[in-house]
Amino acid sequence: MDQVFSAYVFKSLQGNRNRWNSAQALSAYSFTKQDINSFTGFAKTLYRVDGFQYLNSHQKERIKQRLKQEFARQLWEEMGVYTVTSTYDFELQKALTILH
């Protein structure tokens, strides 16, 4: 499934790498239903991944998080991923609090 996220984000960023000016802006962005439908349509058409209509709200939220991580990775490499992940990963937040 990682390949699907990677390919979708790569395609989405072609000619549109300035959609977010920072990892913080990406973190604050709320993916719309249209954004998710675009991803699921891509996954179904090109990779024959189906069944998205059966996902619960937690699973849909995880897809949004994974998309943010992949956008951050392709735009800002690992530091972008950490920035995005730190907004919802409670274990990472706790570790950062202890380290600081």
N, C-alpha and C positions, 0 to 999 in steps of 0.2 A: 504494500500500500504506500510505502514511502516514495516509490517511483512515481505514483500518481500525483502526490502532493508536489513533488519536485518538478515534474513536467508541467503541471498546471500553473504553478507560480512562474516558472521560466517563461512560458507562453504569455502569461498575463503581464509580465514586466517588459516584454519586447516593445520598445518604443514608448514605454510608460514608466520609467524608473524613478520619476519624480512625484509619484502619487503621494508619498509620505516623505517629509523632509528630515525625519529622525525616527529612531526606534521608539522614542516616547510618543510621537504622534501616531505611530502604528499601534502601540499599546492602547492608546485611548480610542482608537477607531472601533466602531461596532459594525461587524459584518451584517449586511442586510440579507433579507430573504433572497433577493435577486443575486447577491454575491454567492450564496450557498447553492442556489439553483444552477448557477454557472459552473461551479465546481462539480456538483453531482452530475450534471449533464455531460461535462467533459469526461468524468470518470466512467460513466456508463457508455458513452459513444466510443471513446478511444481504447478503454481498458476492460470493457464489459463488466465493470463493477456495478452491482445493482443492489437494491434492497434498502436504499436510503429512506424510503417512505416509512419504514418500520422502526427507525431510530427513535429513541426517547430523547427528552430534552438534555439530559446529561451527555449522551453520545453526540448530539448535535453541537453542544458547547465544546466538547473535546475536538471536534472537527475544526471549529473556529480557532481554537487555541493552536492546533497543529498548523493551520494555514498561516497564522501570525508568525509562528516560529519559522516556517519555511520562507516567508517573505523576508523576515529579519535576517535569516541566514544568507539568502542570496543578495540582499542589499548591503548588510553591514557585518557579515560573517558572524563569528561566535559571540562577540560583544553585543551585537544586536539581539541575538537569541537570548542571552542572559537578561538583557533589559526587558524584553517582552515577557519572558517566563517569570521573572520576579514579580510581576503584577498579579499573578494568580497561583503561584506555587508556594503554599504556606510553609513547606519544609525549607525551601530556599530562603524565604523571608526570615525565618527563625535563625537559620545559619548565618545570614548576613548580619542580623541583629547581634548575635553572639560575637561575631568577628569584629564588629565595630564597637 
